[in-house]
Amino acid sequence: MLAKAFASILPEMSIDEVIEVSKIYSIA
């Protein structure tokens, strides 16, 4: 869910980058 939100906001980011960012936010 969160990864899809980031993907729609930042289409330039690769799927792997979106997943890493979503992991950081889920931990924080």
PDBQT receptor file of N, H, CA, C and O in Angstrom, charges set to zero:
ATOM      1  N   MET A   1       0.837  -1.212   0.000  1.00  0.00    +0.000 N 
ATOM      2  CA  MET A   1       0.000   0.000   0.000  1.00  0.00    +0.000 C 
ATOM      3  C   MET A   1       0.865   1.253   0.000  1.00  0.00    +0.000 C 
ATOM      4  O   MET A   1       0.725   2.116  -0.866  1.00  0.00    +0.000 OA
ATOM      5  N   LEU A   2       1.751   1.343   0.970  1.00  0.00    +0.000 N 
ATOM      6  H   LEU A   2       1.864   0.641   1.674  1.00  0.00    +0.000 HD
ATOM      7  CA  LEU A   2       2.607   2.524   1.072  1.00  0.00    +0.000 C 
ATOM      8  C   LEU A   2       3.520   2.635  -0.136  1.00  0.00    +0.000 C 
ATOM      9  O   LEU A   2       3.757   3.728  -0.650  1.00  0.00    +0.000 OA
ATOM     10  N   ALA A   3       4.030   1.494  -0.585  1.00  0.00    +0.000 N 
ATOM     11  H   ALA A   3       3.837   0.606  -0.168  1.00  0.00    +0.000 HD
ATOM     12  CA  ALA A   3       4.930   1.492  -1.738  1.00  0.00    +0.000 C 
ATOM     13  C   ALA A   3       4.207   2.023  -2.968  1.00  0.00    +0.000 C 
ATOM     14  O   ALA A   3       4.793   2.754  -3.767  1.00  0.00    +0.000 OA
ATOM     15  N   LYS A   4       2.938   1.661  -3.125  1.00  0.00    +0.000 N 
ATOM     16  H   LYS A   4       2.462   1.068  -2.476  1.00  0.00    +0.000 HD
ATOM     17  CA  LYS A   4       2.168   2.138  -4.274  1.00  0.00    +0.000 C 
ATOM     18  C   LYS A   4       1.987   3.644  -4.196  1.00  0.00    +0.000 C 
ATOM     19  O   LYS A   4       2.019   4.328  -5.219  1.00  0.00    +0.000 OA
ATOM     20  N   ALA A   5       1.796   4.167  -2.988  1.00  0.00    +0.000 N 
ATOM     21  H   ALA A   5       1.769   3.611  -2.157  1.00  0.00    +0.000 HD
ATOM     22  CA  ALA A   5       1.632   5.604  -2.810  1.00  0.00    +0.000 C 
ATOM     23  C   ALA A   5       2.900   6.334  -3.225  1.00  0.00    +0.000 C 
ATOM     24  O   ALA A   5       2.835   7.352  -3.913  1.00  0.00    +0.000 OA
ATOM     25  N   PHE A   6       4.064   5.813  -2.807  1.00  0.00    +0.000 N 
ATOM     26  H   PHE A   6       4.116   4.986  -2.248  1.00  0.00    +0.000 HD
ATOM     27  CA  PHE A   6       5.338   6.428  -3.180  1.00  0.00    +0.000 C 
ATOM     28  C   PHE A   6       5.543   6.338  -4.682  1.00  0.00    +0.000 C 
ATOM     29  O   PHE A   6       6.046   7.278  -5.297  1.00  0.00    +0.000 OA
ATOM     30  N   ALA A   7       5.158   5.214  -5.280  1.00  0.00    +0.000 N 
ATOM     31  H   ALA A   7       4.749   4.450  -4.780  1.00  0.00    +0.000 HD
ATOM     32  CA  ALA A   7       5.334   5.014  -6.717  1.00  0.00    +0.000 C 
ATOM     33  C   ALA A   7       4.519   6.039  -7.497  1.00  0.00    +0.000 C 
ATOM     34  O   ALA A   7       4.972   6.534  -8.530  1.00  0.00    +0.000 OA
ATOM     35  N   SER A   8       3.325   6.361  -7.016  1.00  0.00    +0.000 N 
ATOM     36  H   SER A   8       2.957   5.959  -6.178  1.00  0.00    +0.000 HD
ATOM     37  CA  SER A   8       2.480   7.329  -7.710  1.00  0.00    +0.000 C 
ATOM     38  C   SER A   8       3.008   8.747  -7.526  1.00  0.00    +0.000 C 
ATOM     39  O   SER A   8       2.860   9.590  -8.410  1.00  0.00    +0.000 OA
ATOM     40  N   ILE A   9       3.630   9.009  -6.364  1.00  0.00    +0.000 N 
ATOM     41  H   ILE A   9       3.750   8.324  -5.645  1.00  0.00    +0.000 HD
ATOM     42  CA  ILE A   9       4.169  10.341  -6.087  1.00  0.00    +0.000 C 
ATOM     43  C   ILE A   9       5.508  10.530  -6.786  1.00  0.00    +0.000 C 
ATOM     44  O   ILE A   9       5.774  11.587  -7.358  1.00  0.00    +0.000 OA
ATOM     45  N   LEU A  10       6.350   9.502  -6.737  1.00  0.00    +0.000 N 
ATOM     46  H   LEU A  10       6.134   8.643  -6.272  1.00  0.00    +0.000 HD
ATOM     47  CA  LEU A  10       7.683   9.597  -7.329  1.00  0.00    +0.000 C 
ATOM     48  C   LEU A  10       7.867   8.512  -8.381  1.00  0.00    +0.000 C 
ATOM     49  O   LEU A  10       8.498   7.491  -8.107  1.00  0.00    +0.000 OA
ATOM     50  N   PRO A  11       7.326   8.717  -9.585  1.00  0.00    +0.000 N 
ATOM     51  CA  PRO A  11       7.408   7.708 -10.643  1.00  0.00    +0.000 C 
ATOM     52  C   PRO A  11       8.832   7.436 -11.098  1.00  0.00    +0.000 C 
ATOM     53  O   PRO A  11       9.106   6.393 -11.691  1.00  0.00    +0.000 OA
ATOM     54  N   GLU A  12       9.752   8.375 -10.822  1.00  0.00    +0.000 N 
ATOM     55  H   GLU A  12       9.530   9.223 -10.340  1.00  0.00    +0.000 HD
ATOM     56  CA  GLU A  12      11.143   8.180 -11.251  1.00  0.00    +0.000 C 
ATOM     57  C   GLU A  12      11.841   7.104 -10.422  1.00  0.00    +0.000 C 
ATOM     58  O   GLU A  12      12.803   6.484 -10.875  1.00  0.00    +0.000 OA
ATOM     59  N   MET A  13      11.346   6.891  -9.206  1.00  0.00    +0.000 N 
ATOM     60  H   MET A  13      10.564   7.394  -8.838  1.00  0.00    +0.000 HD
ATOM     61  CA  MET A  13      11.973   5.906  -8.327  1.00  0.00    +0.000 C 
ATOM     62  C   MET A  13      11.688   4.495  -8.834  1.00  0.00    +0.000 C 
ATOM     63  O   MET A  13      10.598   4.207  -9.328  1.00  0.00    +0.000 OA
ATOM     64  N   SER A  14      12.677   3.630  -8.704  1.00  0.00    +0.000 N 
ATOM     65  H   SER A  14      13.562   3.863  -8.302  1.00  0.00    +0.000 HD
ATOM     66  CA  SER A  14      12.483   2.239  -9.103  1.00  0.00    +0.000 C 
ATOM     67  C   SER A  14      11.692   1.517  -8.019  1.00  0.00    +0.000 C 
ATOM     68  O   SER A  14      11.573   2.008  -6.896  1.00  0.00    +0.000 OA
ATOM     69  N   ILE A  15      11.158   0.362  -8.356  1.00  0.00    +0.000 N 
ATOM     70  H   ILE A  15      11.255  -0.037  -9.268  1.00  0.00    +0.000 HD
ATOM     71  CA  ILE A  15      10.373  -0.402  -7.388  1.00  0.00    +0.000 C 
ATOM     72  C   ILE A  15      11.212  -0.738  -6.157  1.00  0.00    +0.000 C 
ATOM     73  O   ILE A  15      10.734  -0.651  -5.026  1.00  0.00    +0.000 OA
ATOM     74  N   ASP A  16      12.470  -1.122  -6.390  1.00  0.00    +0.000 N 
ATOM     75  H   ASP A  16      12.859  -1.192  -7.308  1.00  0.00    +0.000 HD
ATOM     76  CA  ASP A  16      13.350  -1.464  -5.263  1.00  0.00    +0.000 C 
ATOM     77  C   ASP A  16      13.538  -0.273  -4.338  1.00  0.00    +0.000 C 
ATOM     78  O   ASP A  16      13.539  -0.427  -3.116  1.00  0.00    +0.000 OA
ATOM     79  N   GLU A  17      13.698   0.915  -4.914  1.00  0.00    +0.000 N 
ATOM     80  H   GLU A  17      13.698   1.040  -5.906  1.00  0.00    +0.000 HD
ATOM     81  CA  GLU A  17      13.898   2.111  -4.086  1.00  0.00    +0.000 C 
ATOM     82  C   GLU A  17      12.641   2.394  -3.278  1.00  0.00    +0.000 C 
ATOM     83  O   GLU A  17      12.719   2.740  -2.099  1.00  0.00    +0.000 OA
ATOM     84  N   VAL A  18      11.494   2.249  -3.904  1.00  0.00    +0.000 N 
ATOM     85  H   VAL A  18      11.430   1.968  -4.862  1.00  0.00    +0.000 HD
ATOM     86  CA  VAL A  18      10.228   2.487  -3.206  1.00  0.00    +0.000 C 
ATOM     87  C   VAL A  18      10.073   1.515  -2.041  1.00  0.00    +0.000 C 
ATOM     88  O   VAL A  18       9.620   1.897  -0.962  1.00  0.00    +0.000 OA
ATOM     89  N   ILE A  19      10.448   0.264  -2.263  1.00  0.00    +0.000 N 
ATOM     90  H   ILE A  19      10.816  -0.046  -3.140  1.00  0.00    +0.000 HD
ATOM     91  CA  ILE A  19      10.341  -0.744  -1.203  1.00  0.00    +0.000 C 
ATOM     92  C   ILE A  19      11.263  -0.388  -0.042  1.00  0.00    +0.000 C 
ATOM     93  O   ILE A  19      10.868  -0.485   1.119  1.00  0.00    +0.000 OA
ATOM     94  N   GLU A  20      12.490   0.023  -0.353  1.00  0.00    +0.000 N 
ATOM     95  H   GLU A  20      12.811   0.102  -1.297  1.00  0.00    +0.000 HD
ATOM     96  CA  GLU A  20      13.441   0.401   0.700  1.00  0.00    +0.000 C 
ATOM     97  C   GLU A  20      12.903   1.580   1.508  1.00  0.00    +0.000 C 
ATOM     98  O   GLU A  20      12.976   1.578   2.737  1.00  0.00    +0.000 OA
ATOM     99  N   VAL A  21      12.366   2.578   0.825  1.00  0.00    +0.000 N 
ATOM    100  H   VAL A  21      12.306   2.579  -0.173  1.00  0.00    +0.000 HD
ATOM    101  CA  VAL A  21      11.826   3.753   1.512  1.00  0.00    +0.000 C 
ATOM    102  C   VAL A  21      10.647   3.355   2.390  1.00  0.00    +0.000 C 
ATOM    103  O   VAL A  21      10.523   3.823   3.522  1.00  0.00    +0.000 OA
ATOM    104  N   SER A  22       9.779   2.488   1.866  1.00  0.00    +0.000 N 
ATOM    105  H   SER A  22       9.879   2.108   0.947  1.00  0.00    +0.000 HD
ATOM    106  CA  SER A  22       8.612   2.076   2.646  1.00  0.00    +0.000 C 
ATOM    107  C   SER A  22       9.038   1.284   3.876  1.00  0.00    +0.000 C 
ATOM    108  O   SER A  22       8.395   1.374   4.922  1.00  0.00    +0.000 OA
ATOM    109  N   LYS A  23      10.121   0.504   3.762  1.00  0.00    +0.000 N 
ATOM    110  H   LYS A  23      10.643   0.430   2.912  1.00  0.00    +0.000 HD
ATOM    111  CA  LYS A  23      10.638  -0.244   4.913  1.00  0.00    +0.000 C 
ATOM    112  C   LYS A  23      11.127   0.727   5.979  1.00  0.00    +0.000 C 
ATOM    113  O   LYS A  23      10.856   0.534   7.164  1.00  0.00    +0.000 OA
ATOM    114  N   ILE A  24      11.841   1.764   5.570  1.00  0.00    +0.000 N 
ATOM    115  H   ILE A  24      12.061   1.921   4.607  1.00  0.00    +0.000 HD
ATOM    116  CA  ILE A  24      12.370   2.752   6.515  1.00  0.00    +0.000 C 
ATOM    117  C   ILE A  24      11.217   3.440   7.245  1.00  0.00    +0.000 C 
ATOM    118  O   ILE A  24      11.267   3.630   8.461  1.00  0.00    +0.000 OA
ATOM    119  N   TYR A  25      10.170   3.816   6.488  1.00  0.00    +0.000 N 
ATOM    120  H   TYR A  25      10.129   3.662   5.501  1.00  0.00    +0.000 HD
ATOM    121  CA  TYR A  25       9.043   4.494   7.103  1.00  0.00    +0.000 C 
ATOM    122  C   TYR A  25       8.280   3.566   8.041  1.00  0.00    +0.000 C 
ATOM    123  O   TYR A  25       7.778   4.008   9.075  1.00  0.00    +0.000 OA
ATOM    124  N   SER A  26       8.188   2.281   7.692  1.00  0.00    +0.000 N 
ATOM    125  H   SER A  26       8.595   1.922   6.852  1.00  0.00    +0.000 HD
ATOM    126  CA  SER A  26       7.454   1.342   8.545  1.00  0.00    +0.000 C 
ATOM    127  C   SER A  26       8.204   1.097   9.847  1.00  0.00    +0.000 C 
ATOM    128  O   SER A  26       7.589   0.847  10.883  1.00  0.00    +0.000 OA
ATOM    129  N   ILE A  27       9.538   1.168   9.795  1.00  0.00    +0.000 N 
ATOM    130  H   ILE A  27      10.037   1.371   8.953  1.00  0.00    +0.000 HD
ATOM    131  CA  ILE A  27      10.358   0.968  10.997  1.00  0.00    +0.000 C 
ATOM    132  C   ILE A  27      10.337   2.224  11.867  1.00  0.00    +0.000 C 
ATOM    133  O   ILE A  27      10.262   2.132  13.093  1.00  0.00    +0.000 OA
ATOM    134  N   ALA A  28      10.402   3.381  11.243  1.00  0.00    +0.000 N 
ATOM    135  H   ALA A  28      10.463   3.456  10.247  1.00  0.00    +0.000 HD
ATOM    136  CA  ALA A  28      10.463   4.652  11.970  1.00  0.00    +0.000 C 
ATOM    137  C   ALA A  28       9.200   4.875  12.799  1.00  0.00    +0.000 C 
ATOM    138  O   ALA A  28       9.078   5.895  13.477  1.00  0.00    +0.000 OA
TER     139      ALA A  28
